[in-house]
Amino acid sequence: MKIFELCKLAEVGAGTAKQIELREASAEPFALFNVEGGLHLTEDTCTHAFASLSQGEIQGRLVFCPLHGGAFDVTTGQPCEPPCMLPIKRYRVWVEGETVMSDLTELPES
C-alpha cells in the first residue's frame, strides 16, 4: 500500500481546508479539513455539482459548497443541506512529525 505525504501540518490551520492534488494516485483532487481539533480528508468535488469543497465556507464540522450552498459534515461525509443528497468519500489521514499523511484507504460511511 502506497503512503502519500499530503502537506505540512502548518499548511492547514484550524477551521480551514486545503486542496490536495496527488496526480500519481487520482485525477481528482482531495480536500483536507482541519476542524474541531481533527484532520479529515475527503474528495474535493461536491457530489451535487462539480465544485471544489476546499473552496467552500467552513462552519464547525460543515463545509458549504461554493456553487449551490449545500453542505456536508466533513467528519462523516454525510450531506446536511440540500441540494446535496449523496455523501462525499472520506479517507484515512494521520500526522507523522509535522507531515500530514494518507494511504487513501476509504473510510466506511458513518
Biopython code that builds the backbone (N, CA, C, O; Angstrom):
import numpy as np
from Bio.PDB.StructureBuilder import StructureBuilder

atoms = [
    (1, "MET", "N", (0.846, -1.180, 0.000)),
    (1, "MET", "CA", (0.000, 0.000, 0.000)),
    (1, "MET", "C", (0.890, 1.241, 0.000)),
    (1, "MET", "O", (1.805, 1.357, 0.815)),
    (2, "LYS", "N", (0.623, 2.144, -0.896)),
    (2, "LYS", "CA", (1.425, 3.362, -1.021)),
    (2, "LYS", "C", (0.957, 4.398, 0.000)),
    (2, "LYS", "O", (-0.240, 4.568, 0.228)),
    (3, "ILE", "N", (1.915, 5.080, 0.601)),
    (3, "ILE", "CA", (1.622, 6.153, 1.550)),
    (3, "ILE", "C", (2.045, 7.475, 0.905)),
    (3, "ILE", "O", (3.121, 7.587, 0.317)),
    (4, "PHE", "N", (1.172, 8.463, 1.034)),
    (4, "PHE", "CA", (1.395, 9.764, 0.410)),
    (4, "PHE", "C", (1.610, 10.844, 1.461)),
    (4, "PHE", "O", (0.920, 10.878, 2.480)),
    (5, "GLU", "N", (2.579, 11.731, 1.205)),
    (5, "GLU", "CA", (2.750, 12.932, 2.009)),
    (5, "GLU", "C", (1.845, 13.991, 1.405)),
    (5, "GLU", "O", (2.020, 14.376, 0.249)),
    (6, "LEU", "N", (0.865, 14.468, 2.193)),
    (6, "LEU", "CA", (-0.108, 15.425, 1.666)),
    (6, "LEU", "C", (0.372, 16.861, 1.751)),
    (6, "LEU", "O", (0.279, 17.608, 0.777)),
    (7, "CYS", "N", (0.886, 17.253, 2.910)),
    (7, "CYS", "CA", (1.364, 18.615, 3.132)),
    (7, "CYS", "C", (1.965, 18.683, 4.528)),
    (7, "CYS", "O", (1.951, 17.699, 5.266)),
    (8, "LYS", "N", (2.482, 19.823, 4.878)),
    (8, "LYS", "CA", (2.930, 20.066, 6.244)),
    (8, "LYS", "C", (1.710, 20.449, 7.080)),
    (8, "LYS", "O", (0.816, 21.141, 6.593)),
    (9, "LEU", "N", (1.671, 20.006, 8.320)),
    (9, "LEU", "CA", (0.548, 20.296, 9.198)),
    (9, "LEU", "C", (0.288, 21.800, 9.299)),
    (9, "LEU", "O", (-0.864, 22.228, 9.364)),
    (10, "ALA", "N", (1.348, 22.596, 9.313)),
    (10, "ALA", "CA", (1.221, 24.052, 9.434)),
    (10, "ALA", "C", (0.487, 24.680, 8.245)),
    (10, "ALA", "O", (0.031, 25.820, 8.338)),
    (11, "GLU", "N", (0.366, 23.947, 7.126)),
    (11, "GLU", "CA", (-0.285, 24.492, 5.929)),
    (11, "GLU", "C", (-1.805, 24.470, 6.005)),
    (11, "GLU", "O", (-2.473, 25.073, 5.165)),
    (12, "VAL", "N", (-2.364, 23.783, 7.003)),
    (12, "VAL", "CA", (-3.821, 23.707, 7.127)),
    (12, "VAL", "C", (-4.201, 24.066, 8.569)),
    (12, "VAL", "O", (-4.262, 23.211, 9.453)),
    (13, "GLY", "N", (-4.452, 25.356, 8.767)),
    (13, "GLY", "CA", (-4.760, 25.865, 10.095)),
    (13, "GLY", "C", (-6.130, 25.426, 10.578)),
    (13, "GLY", "O", (-6.950, 24.938, 9.801)),
    (14, "ALA", "N", (-6.365, 25.602, 11.859)),
    (14, "ALA", "CA", (-7.653, 25.247, 12.457)),
    (14, "ALA", "C", (-8.786, 25.987, 11.754)),
    (14, "ALA", "O", (-8.706, 27.193, 11.525)),
    (15, "GLY", "N", (-9.843, 25.247, 11.414)),
    (15, "GLY", "CA", (-11.009, 25.831, 10.762)),
    (15, "GLY", "C", (-10.823, 26.137, 9.293)),
    (15, "GLY", "O", (-11.590, 26.907, 8.714)),
    (16, "THR", "N", (-9.794, 25.532, 8.675)),
    (16, "THR", "CA", (-9.533, 25.787, 7.257)),
    (16, "THR", "C", (-9.488, 24.477, 6.469)),
    (16, "THR", "O", (-9.540, 23.382, 7.030)),
    (17, "ALA", "N", (-9.391, 24.632, 5.162)),
    (17, "ALA", "CA", (-9.270, 23.483, 4.255)),
    (17, "ALA", "C", (-8.159, 23.766, 3.260)),
    (17, "ALA", "O", (-7.808, 24.918, 3.004)),
    (18, "LYS", "N", (-7.611, 22.689, 2.701)),
    (18, "LYS", "CA", (-6.565, 22.801, 1.681)),
    (18, "LYS", "C", (-6.844, 21.773, 0.600)),
    (18, "LYS", "O", (-7.114, 20.608, 0.892)),
    (19, "GLN", "N", (-6.779, 22.208, -0.643)),
    (19, "GLN", "CA", (-6.918, 21.264, -1.752)),
    (19, "GLN", "C", (-5.605, 20.493, -1.900)),
    (19, "GLN", "O", (-4.522, 21.078, -1.872)),
    (20, "ILE", "N", (-5.717, 19.184, -2.055)),
    (20, "ILE", "CA", (-4.562, 18.303, -2.204)),
    (20, "ILE", "C", (-4.658, 17.608, -3.555)),
    (20, "ILE", "O", (-5.653, 16.949, -3.855)),
    (21, "GLU", "N", (-3.622, 17.761, -4.363)),
    (21, "GLU", "CA", (-3.575, 17.071, -5.652)),
    (21, "GLU", "C", (-2.498, 16.001, -5.590)),
    (21, "GLU", "O", (-1.341, 16.284, -5.277)),
    (22, "LEU", "N", (-2.885, 14.784, -5.888)),
    (22, "LEU", "CA", (-1.972, 13.643, -5.928)),
    (22, "LEU", "C", (-2.112, 13.001, -7.302)),
    (22, "LEU", "O", (-2.793, 11.987, -7.456)),
    (23, "ARG", "N", (-1.479, 13.584, -8.273)),
    (23, "ARG", "CA", (-1.623, 13.125, -9.664)),
    (23, "ARG", "C", (-1.274, 11.653, -9.834)),
    (23, "ARG", "O", (-1.860, 10.976, -10.679)),
    (24, "GLU", "N", (-0.321, 11.143, -9.038)),
    (24, "GLU", "CA", (0.064, 9.737, -9.161)),
    (24, "GLU", "C", (-0.995, 8.782, -8.595)),
    (24, "GLU", "O", (-0.940, 7.575, -8.834)),
    (25, "ALA", "N", (-1.962, 9.332, -7.842)),
    (25, "ALA", "CA", (-2.989, 8.487, -7.226)),
    (25, "ALA", "C", (-4.379, 8.695, -7.819)),
    (25, "ALA", "O", (-5.177, 7.761, -7.880)),
    (26, "SER", "N", (-4.668, 9.926, -8.259)),
    (26, "SER", "CA", (-6.018, 10.230, -8.718)),
    (26, "SER", "C", (-6.006, 11.466, -9.602)),
    (26, "SER", "O", (-5.241, 12.403, -9.373)),
    (27, "ALA", "N", (-6.858, 11.458, -10.609)),
    (27, "ALA", "CA", (-7.010, 12.642, -11.456)),
    (27, "ALA", "C", (-7.817, 13.707, -10.732)),
    (27, "ALA", "O", (-7.731, 14.890, -11.061)),
    (28, "GLU", "N", (-8.605, 13.285, -9.741)),
    (28, "GLU", "CA", (-9.447, 14.206, -8.982)),
    (28, "GLU", "C", (-8.730, 14.658, -7.712)),
    (28, "GLU", "O", (-8.021, 13.865, -7.091)),
    (29, "PRO", "N", (-8.903, 15.921, -7.318)),
    (29, "PRO", "CA", (-8.262, 16.414, -6.101)),
    (29, "PRO", "C", (-8.985, 15.939, -4.841)),
    (29, "PRO", "O", (-10.116, 15.455, -4.893)),
    (30, "PHE", "N", (-8.309, 16.091, -3.727)),
    (30, "PHE", "CA", (-8.842, 15.787, -2.414)),
    (30, "PHE", "C", (-8.944, 17.089, -1.639)),
    (30, "PHE", "O", (-8.347, 18.093, -2.028)),
    (31, "ALA", "N", (-9.704, 17.081, -0.536)),
    (31, "ALA", "CA", (-9.798, 18.243, 0.353)),
    (31, "ALA", "C", (-9.386, 17.798, 1.747)),
    (31, "ALA", "O", (-9.897, 16.808, 2.270)),
    (32, "LEU", "N", (-8.465, 18.530, 2.341)),
    (32, "LEU", "CA", (-8.010, 18.259, 3.698)),
    (32, "LEU", "C", (-8.584, 19.340, 4.597)),
    (32, "LEU", "O", (-8.313, 20.525, 4.403)),
    (33, "PHE", "N", (-9.381, 18.932, 5.586)),
    (33, "PHE", "CA", (-10.032, 19.858, 6.511)),
    (33, "PHE", "C", (-9.425, 19.711, 7.892)),
    (33, "PHE", "O", (-9.125, 18.602, 8.335)),
    (34, "ASN", "N", (-9.244, 20.838, 8.572)),
    (34, "ASN", "CA", (-8.804, 20.851, 9.965)),
    (34, "ASN", "C", (-9.948, 21.467, 10.751)),
    (34, "ASN", "O", (-10.051, 22.688, 10.863)),
    (35, "VAL", "N", (-10.815, 20.605, 11.299)),
    (35, "VAL", "CA", (-11.987, 21.097, 12.028)),
    (35, "VAL", "C", (-12.111, 20.389, 13.373)),
    (35, "VAL", "O", (-11.833, 19.197, 13.504)),
    (36, "GLU", "N", (-12.535, 21.162, 14.363)),
    (36, "GLU", "CA", (-12.800, 20.655, 15.703)),
    (36, "GLU", "C", (-11.670, 19.788, 16.231)),
    (36, "GLU", "O", (-11.910, 18.752, 16.850)),
    (37, "GLY", "N", (-10.429, 20.218, 15.983)),
    (37, "GLY", "CA", (-9.268, 19.538, 16.533)),
    (37, "GLY", "C", (-8.829, 18.291, 15.789)),
    (37, "GLY", "O", (-7.957, 17.567, 16.269)),
    (38, "GLY", "N", (-9.415, 18.018, 14.619)),
    (38, "GLY", "CA", (-9.037, 16.827, 13.866)),
    (38, "GLY", "C", (-8.866, 17.106, 12.390)),
    (38, "GLY", "O", (-9.414, 18.071, 11.857)),
    (39, "LEU", "N", (-8.095, 16.246, 11.732)),
    (39, "LEU", "CA", (-7.907, 16.335, 10.285)),
    (39, "LEU", "C", (-8.835, 15.355, 9.596)),
    (39, "LEU", "O", (-9.030, 14.234, 10.067)),
    (40, "HIS", "N", (-9.405, 15.778, 8.482)),
    (40, "HIS", "CA", (-10.346, 14.952, 7.725)),
    (40, "HIS", "C", (-10.039, 15.120, 6.243)),
    (40, "HIS", "O", (-10.018, 16.237, 5.726)),
    (41, "LEU", "N", (-9.804, 14.007, 5.569)),
    (41, "LEU", "CA", (-9.508, 14.012, 4.144)),
    (41, "LEU", "C", (-10.716, 13.475, 3.397)),
    (41, "LEU", "O", (-11.194, 12.377, 3.679)),
    (42, "THR", "N", (-11.209, 14.262, 2.436)),
    (42, "THR", "CA", (-12.374, 13.869, 1.646)),
    (42, "THR", "C", (-12.079, 14.089, 0.169)),
    (42, "THR", "O", (-11.057, 14.668, -0.200)),
    (43, "GLU", "N", (-12.998, 13.615, -0.667)),
    (43, "GLU", "CA", (-12.924, 14.015, -2.065)),
    (43, "GLU", "C", (-13.233, 15.511, -2.097)),
    (43, "GLU", "O", (-13.992, 16.002, -1.262)),
    (44, "ASP", "N", (-12.663, 16.227, -3.038)),
    (44, "ASP", "CA", (-12.829, 17.683, -3.086)),
    (44, "ASP", "C", (-14.037, 18.101, -3.905)),
    (44, "ASP", "O", (-14.513, 19.228, -3.761)),
    (45, "THR", "N", (-14.539, 17.234, -4.751)),
    (45, "THR", "CA", (-15.621, 17.606, -5.658)),
    (45, "THR", "C", (-16.976, 17.300, -5.038)),
    (45, "THR", "O", (-17.237, 16.172, -4.620)),
    (46, "CYS", "N", (-17.829, 18.304, -4.981)),
    (46, "CYS", "CA", (-19.182, 18.156, -4.452)),
    (46, "CYS", "C", (-19.923, 17.075, -5.247)),
    (46, "CYS", "O", (-19.794, 16.995, -6.468)),
    (47, "THR", "N", (-20.698, 16.247, -4.542)),
    (47, "THR", "CA", (-21.445, 15.181, -5.215)),
    (47, "THR", "C", (-22.690, 15.705, -5.927)),
    (47, "THR", "O", (-23.305, 14.971, -6.701)),
    (48, "HIS", "N", (-23.071, 16.952, -5.684)),
    (48, "HIS", "CA", (-24.234, 17.526, -6.355)),
    (48, "HIS", "C", (-23.844, 18.196, -7.670)),
    (48, "HIS", "O", (-24.501, 18.008, -8.694)),
    (49, "ALA", "N", (-22.788, 18.964, -7.628)),
    (49, "ALA", "CA", (-22.328, 19.676, -8.815)),
    (49, "ALA", "C", (-20.811, 19.763, -8.729)),
    (49, "ALA", "O", (-20.235, 19.616, -7.651)),
    (50, "PHE", "N", (-20.186, 19.994, -9.831)),
    (50, "PHE", "CA", (-18.721, 19.934, -9.881)),
    (50, "PHE", "C", (-18.091, 21.214, -9.344)),
    (50, "PHE", "O", (-17.621, 22.060, -10.104)),
    (51, "ALA", "N", (-18.090, 21.338, -8.013)),
    (51, "ALA", "CA", (-17.485, 22.491, -7.353)),
    (51, "ALA", "C", (-16.481, 21.985, -6.325)),
    (51, "ALA", "O", (-16.618, 20.878, -5.805)),
    (52, "SER", "N", (-15.479, 22.797, -6.038)),
    (52, "SER", "CA", (-14.420, 22.440, -5.101)),
    (52, "SER", "C", (-14.850, 22.730, -3.667)),
    (52, "SER", "O", (-15.060, 23.884, -3.294)),
    (53, "LEU", "N", (-14.978, 21.676, -2.868)),
    (53, "LEU", "CA", (-15.383, 21.857, -1.475)),
    (53, "LEU", "C", (-14.307, 22.548, -0.649)),
    (53, "LEU", "O", (-14.623, 23.224, 0.331)),
    (54, "SER", "N", (-13.050, 22.392, -1.025)),
    (54, "SER", "CA", (-11.984, 23.057, -0.274)),
    (54, "SER", "C", (-12.073, 24.578, -0.417)),
    (54, "SER", "O", (-11.446, 25.313, 0.347)),
    (55, "GLN", "N", (-12.846, 25.046, -1.388)),
    (55, "GLN", "CA", (-13.059, 26.483, -1.579)),
    (55, "GLN", "C", (-14.324, 26.970, -0.883)),
    (55, "GLN", "O", (-14.651, 28.156, -0.932)),
    (56, "GLY", "N", (-15.039, 26.044, -0.231)),
    (56, "GLY", "CA", (-16.297, 26.397, 0.425)),
    (56, "GLY", "C", (-16.103, 26.996, 1.804)),
    (56, "GLY", "O", (-15.005, 26.975, 2.359)),
    (57, "GLU", "N", (-17.184, 27.530, 2.345)),
    (57, "GLU", "CA", (-17.174, 28.118, 3.685)),
    (57, "GLU", "C", (-17.283, 27.004, 4.721)),
    (57, "GLU", "O", (-18.080, 26.079, 4.569)),
    (58, "ILE", "N", (-16.474, 27.101, 5.773)),
    (58, "ILE", "CA", (-16.478, 26.099, 6.834)),
    (58, "ILE", "C", (-17.128, 26.706, 8.072)),
    (58, "ILE", "O", (-16.756, 27.789, 8.524)),
    (59, "GLN", "N", (-18.108, 25.980, 8.610)),
    (59, "GLN", "CA", (-18.759, 26.370, 9.863)),
    (59, "GLN", "C", (-18.778, 25.138, 10.756)),
    (59, "GLN", "O", (-19.575, 24.223, 10.544)),
    (60, "GLY", "N", (-17.903, 25.116, 11.752)),
    (60, "GLY", "CA", (-17.808, 23.947, 12.626)),
    (60, "GLY", "C", (-17.356, 22.742, 11.816)),
    (60, "GLY", "O", (-16.288, 22.767, 11.205)),
    (61, "ARG", "N", (-18.177, 21.672, 11.809)),
    (61, "ARG", "CA", (-17.865, 20.449, 11.066)),
    (61, "ARG", "C", (-18.417, 20.470, 9.645)),
    (61, "ARG", "O", (-18.206, 19.527, 8.882)),
    (62, "LEU", "N", (-19.120, 21.537, 9.287)),
    (62, "LEU", "CA", (-19.781, 21.598, 7.981)),
    (62, "LEU", "C", (-18.969, 22.409, 6.985)),
    (62, "LEU", "O", (-18.370, 23.431, 7.319)),
    (63, "VAL", "N", (-18.969, 21.917, 5.745)),
    (63, "VAL", "CA", (-18.423, 22.699, 4.636)),
    (63, "VAL", "C", (-19.579, 22.945, 3.668)),
    (63, "VAL", "O", (-20.320, 22.032, 3.304)),
    (64, "PHE", "N", (-19.708, 24.216, 3.261)),
    (64, "PHE", "CA", (-20.778, 24.613, 2.355)),
    (64, "PHE", "C", (-20.216, 24.730, 0.946)),
    (64, "PHE", "O", (-19.224, 25.420, 0.711)),
    (65, "CYS", "N", (-20.864, 24.046, 0.019)),
    (65, "CYS", "CA", (-20.438, 24.075, -1.378)),
    (65, "CYS", "C", (-20.539, 25.511, -1.900)),
    (65, "CYS", "O", (-21.569, 26.163, -1.727)),
    (66, "PRO", "N", (-19.475, 26.002, -2.538)),
    (66, "PRO", "CA", (-19.497, 27.382, -3.025)),
    (66, "PRO", "C", (-20.426, 27.603, -4.225)),
    (66, "PRO", "O", (-20.700, 28.748, -4.585)),
    (67, "LEU", "N", (-20.907, 26.533, -4.840)),
    (67, "LEU", "CA", (-21.739, 26.692, -6.033)),
    (67, "LEU", "C", (-23.223, 26.858, -5.701)),
    (67, "LEU", "O", (-23.850, 27.819, -6.146)),
    (68, "HIS", "N", (-23.792, 25.925, -4.919)),
    (68, "HIS", "CA", (-25.224, 25.972, -4.633)),
    (68, "HIS", "C", (-25.547, 26.043, -3.147)),
    (68, "HIS", "O", (-26.723, 26.074, -2.783)),
    (69, "GLY", "N", (-24.534, 26.070, -2.274)),
    (69, "GLY", "CA", (-24.781, 26.260, -0.852)),
    (69, "GLY", "C", (-25.152, 25.019, -0.067)),
    (69, "GLY", "O", (-25.433, 25.111, 1.128)),
    (70, "GLY", "N", (-25.161, 23.849, -0.713)),
    (70, "GLY", "CA", (-25.395, 22.617, 0.030)),
    (70, "GLY", "C", (-24.228, 22.373, 0.970)),
    (70, "GLY", "O", (-23.162, 22.969, 0.817)),
    (71, "ALA", "N", (-24.434, 21.489, 1.950)),
    (71, "ALA", "CA", (-23.374, 21.287, 2.942)),
    (71, "ALA", "C", (-23.172, 19.808, 3.251)),
    (71, "ALA", "O", (-24.067, 18.978, 3.093)),
    (72, "PHE", "N", (-21.941, 19.518, 3.704)),
    (72, "PHE", "CA", (-21.554, 18.184, 4.149)),
    (72, "PHE", "C", (-20.897, 18.289, 5.516)),
    (72, "PHE", "O", (-20.234, 19.280, 5.825)),
    (73, "ASP", "N", (-21.087, 17.258, 6.332)),
    (73, "ASP", "CA", (-20.338, 17.107, 7.576)),
    (73, "ASP", "C", (-19.031, 16.425, 7.186)),
    (73, "ASP", "O", (-19.046, 15.262, 6.781)),
    (74, "VAL", "N", (-17.903, 17.118, 7.300)),
    (74, "VAL", "CA", (-16.637, 16.542, 6.837)),
    (74, "VAL", "C", (-16.150, 15.409, 7.743)),
    (74, "VAL", "O", (-15.275, 14.640, 7.345)),
    (75, "THR", "N", (-16.701, 15.297, 8.949)),
    (75, "THR", "CA", (-16.282, 14.216, 9.844)),
    (75, "THR", "C", (-16.979, 12.899, 9.519)),
    (75, "THR", "O", (-16.491, 11.831, 9.889)),
    (76, "THR", "N", (-18.118, 12.968, 8.830)),
    (76, "THR", "CA", (-18.863, 11.756, 8.474)),
    (76, "THR", "C", (-19.021, 11.589, 6.966)),
    (76, "THR", "O", (-19.263, 10.483, 6.483)),
    (77, "GLY", "N", (-18.884, 12.684, 6.223)),
    (77, "GLY", "CA", (-19.119, 12.665, 4.780)),
    (77, "GLY", "C", (-20.578, 12.826, 4.395)),
    (77, "GLY", "O", (-20.899, 12.908, 3.209)),
    (78, "GLN", "N", (-21.461, 12.872, 5.373)),
    (78, "GLN", "CA", (-22.893, 12.906, 5.090)),
    (78, "GLN", "C", (-23.365, 14.292, 4.650)),
    (78, "GLN", "O", (-22.895, 15.304, 5.171)),
    (79, "PRO", "N", (-24.300, 14.340, 3.687)),
    (79, "PRO", "CA", (-24.878, 15.611, 3.280)),
    (79, "PRO", "C", (-25.779, 16.144, 4.395)),
    (79, "PRO", "O", (-26.473, 15.374, 5.059)),
    (80, "CYS", "N", (-25.765, 17.458, 4.596)),
    (80, "CYS", "CA", (-26.536, 18.071, 5.686)),
    (80, "CYS", "C", (-27.511, 19.139, 5.215)),
    (80, "CYS", "O", (-28.468, 19.468, 5.917)),
    (81, "GLU", "N", (-27.267, 19.675, 4.031)),
    (81, "GLU", "CA", (-28.119, 20.747, 3.494)),
    (81, "GLU", "C", (-28.363, 20.469, 2.021)),
    (81, "GLU", "O", (-27.429, 20.133, 1.293)),
    (82, "PRO", "N", (-29.632, 20.606, 1.561)),
    (82, "PRO", "CA", (-29.892, 20.449, 0.138)),
    (82, "PRO", "C", (-29.229, 21.575, -0.649)),
    (82, "PRO", "O", (-29.009, 22.654, -0.098)),
    (83, "PRO", "N", (-28.914, 21.359, -1.889)),
    (83, "PRO", "CA", (-29.348, 20.251, -2.732)),
    (83, "PRO", "C", (-28.460, 19.007, -2.655)),
    (83, "PRO", "O", (-28.666, 18.069, -3.425)),
    (84, "CYS", "N", (-27.486, 18.972, -1.756)),
    (84, "CYS", "CA", (-26.604, 17.802, -1.650)),
    (84, "CYS", "C", (-27.375, 16.621, -1.072)),
    (84, "CYS", "O", (-28.022, 16.739, -0.031)),
    (85, "MET", "N", (-27.299, 15.482, -1.756)),
    (85, "MET", "CA", (-28.028, 14.291, -1.334)),
    (85, "MET", "C", (-27.117, 13.083, -1.128)),
    (85, "MET", "O", (-27.423, 12.208, -0.317)),
    (86, "LEU", "N", (-26.006, 13.028, -1.852)),
    (86, "LEU", "CA", (-25.091, 11.887, -1.775)),
    (86, "LEU", "C", (-23.886, 12.245, -0.912)),
    (86, "LEU", "O", (-23.377, 13.362, -0.998)),
    (87, "PRO", "N", (-23.421, 11.305, -0.079)),
    (87, "PRO", "CA", (-22.259, 11.595, 0.768)),
    (87, "PRO", "C", (-20.981, 11.758, -0.051)),
    (87, "PRO", "O", (-20.892, 11.306, -1.192)),
    (88, "ILE", "N", (-20.000, 12.410, 0.557)),
    (88, "ILE", "CA", (-18.672, 12.501, -0.038)),
    (88, "ILE", "C", (-17.800, 11.405, 0.565)),
    (88, "ILE", "O", (-17.997, 10.996, 1.710)),
    (89, "LYS", "N", (-16.836, 10.938, -0.221)),
    (89, "LYS", "CA", (-15.921, 9.905, 0.260)),
    (89, "LYS", "C", (-14.931, 10.515, 1.243)),
    (89, "LYS", "O", (-14.508, 11.661, 1.096)),
    (90, "ARG", "N", (-14.571, 9.718, 2.254)),
    (90, "ARG", "CA", (-13.577, 10.126, 3.246)),
    (90, "ARG", "C", (-12.440, 9.118, 3.232)),
    (90, "ARG", "O", (-12.633, 7.945, 2.910)),
    (91, "TYR", "N", (-11.245, 9.594, 3.588)),
    (91, "TYR", "CA", (-10.053, 8.753, 3.525)),
    (91, "TYR", "C", (-9.259, 8.853, 4.824)),
    (91, "TYR", "O", (-9.309, 9.859, 5.531)),
    (92, "ARG", "N", (-8.531, 7.786, 5.115)),
    (92, "ARG", "CA", (-7.703, 7.733, 6.314)),
    (92, "ARG", "C", (-6.585, 8.769, 6.217)),
    (92, "ARG", "O", (-5.958, 8.924, 5.170)),
    (93, "VAL", "N", (-6.347, 9.468, 7.314)),
    (93, "VAL", "CA", (-5.326, 10.510, 7.356)),
    (93, "VAL", "C", (-4.711, 10.541, 8.749)),
    (93, "VAL", "O", (-5.395, 10.291, 9.741)),
    (94, "TRP", "N", (-3.404, 10.849, 8.822)),
    (94, "TRP", "CA", (-2.717, 10.936, 10.103)),
    (94, "TRP", "C", (-1.529, 11.874, 9.970)),
    (94, "TRP", "O", (-1.184, 12.310, 8.872)),
    (95, "VAL", "N", (-0.910, 12.178, 11.104)),
    (95, "VAL", "CA", (0.248, 13.070, 11.124)),
    (95, "VAL", "C", (1.462, 12.291, 11.600)),
    (95, "VAL", "O", (1.400, 11.584, 12.606)),
    (96, "GLU", "N", (2.567, 12.423, 10.873)),
    (96, "GLU", "CA", (3.866, 11.880, 11.289)),
    (96, "GLU", "C", (4.814, 13.060, 11.401)),
    (96, "GLU", "O", (5.153, 13.694, 10.403)),
    (97, "GLY", "N", (5.241, 13.352, 12.633)),
    (97, "GLY", "CA", (6.072, 14.533, 12.847)),
    (97, "GLY", "C", (5.272, 15.774, 12.525)),
    (97, "GLY", "O", (4.293, 16.083, 13.205)),
    (98, "GLU", "N", (5.685, 16.490, 11.487)),
    (98, "GLU", "CA", (4.977, 17.698, 11.054)),
    (98, "GLU", "C", (4.296, 17.506, 9.700)),
    (98, "GLU", "O", (3.826, 18.473, 9.101)),
    (99, "THR", "N", (4.239, 16.251, 9.209)),
    (99, "THR", "CA", (3.717, 15.979, 7.872)),
    (99, "THR", "C", (2.395, 15.226, 7.945)),
    (99, "THR", "O", (2.268, 14.252, 8.688)),
    (100, "VAL", "N", (1.412, 15.680, 7.170)),
    (100, "VAL", "CA", (0.114, 15.008, 7.073)),
    (100, "VAL", "C", (0.237, 13.908, 6.024)),
    (100, "VAL", "O", (0.704, 14.147, 4.910)),
    (101, "MET", "N", (-0.188, 12.698, 6.393)),
    (101, "MET", "CA", (-0.018, 11.516, 5.553)),
    (101, "MET", "C", (-1.372, 10.835, 5.294)),
    (101, "MET", "O", (-2.328, 11.006, 6.051)),
    (102, "SER", "N", (-1.420, 10.065, 4.207)),
    (102, "SER", "CA", (-2.589, 9.225, 3.925)),
    (102, "SER", "C", (-2.180, 8.071, 3.021)),
    (102, "SER", "O", (-1.273, 8.202, 2.200)),
    (103, "ASP", "N", (-2.857, 6.947, 3.181)),
    (103, "ASP", "CA", (-2.687, 5.839, 2.252)),
    (103, "ASP", "C", (-3.909, 5.723, 1.335)),
    (103, "ASP", "O", (-4.035, 4.772, 0.563)),
    (104, "LEU", "N", (-4.806, 6.712, 1.435)),
    (104, "LEU", "CA", (-6.038, 6.823, 0.636)),
    (104, "LEU", "C", (-6.978, 5.637, 0.837)),
    (104, "LEU", "O", (-7.765, 5.310, -0.051)),
    (105, "THR", "N", (-6.899, 5.000, 1.989)),
    (105, "THR", "CA", (-7.880, 3.978, 2.339)),
    (105, "THR", "C", (-9.215, 4.682, 2.590)),
    (105, "THR", "O", (-9.311, 5.578, 3.429)),
    (106, "GLU", "N", (-10.244, 4.259, 1.846)),
    (106, "GLU", "CA", (-11.547, 4.891, 2.001)),
    (106, "GLU", "C", (-12.177, 4.433, 3.309)),
    (106, "GLU", "O", (-12.193, 3.243, 3.621)),
    (107, "LEU", "N", (-12.697, 5.391, 4.071)),
    (107, "LEU", "CA", (-13.355, 5.084, 5.331)),
    (107, "LEU", "C", (-14.818, 4.727, 5.075)),
    (107, "LEU", "O", (-15.424, 5.237, 4.133)),
    (108, "PRO", "N", (-15.390, 3.853, 5.908)),
    (108, "PRO", "CA", (-16.796, 3.480, 5.711)),
    (108, "PRO", "C", (-17.711, 4.659, 6.006)),
    (108, "PRO", "O", (-17.353, 5.564, 6.759)),
    (109, "GLU", "N", (-18.895, 4.638, 5.405)),
    (109, "GLU", "CA", (-19.881, 5.684, 5.686)),
    (109, "GLU", "C", (-20.248, 5.624, 7.146)),
    (109, "GLU", "O", (-20.329, 4.548, 7.739)),
    (110, "SER", "N", (-20.473, 6.813, 7.733)),
    (110, "SER", "CA", (-20.900, 6.848, 9.127)),
    (110, "SER", "C", (-22.026, 7.835, 9.308)),
    (110, "SER", "O", (-22.524, 8.006, 10.421)),
]
sb = StructureBuilder()
sb.init_structure("model")
sb.init_model(0)
sb.init_chain("A")
sb.init_seg("    ")
for serial, (resi, resn, name, xyz) in enumerate(atoms, 1):
    if name == "N":
        sb.init_residue(resn, " ", resi, " ")
    sb.init_atom(name, np.array(xyz, "f"), 0.0, 1.0, " ", f" {name:<3s}", serial, name[0])
structure = sb.get_structure()
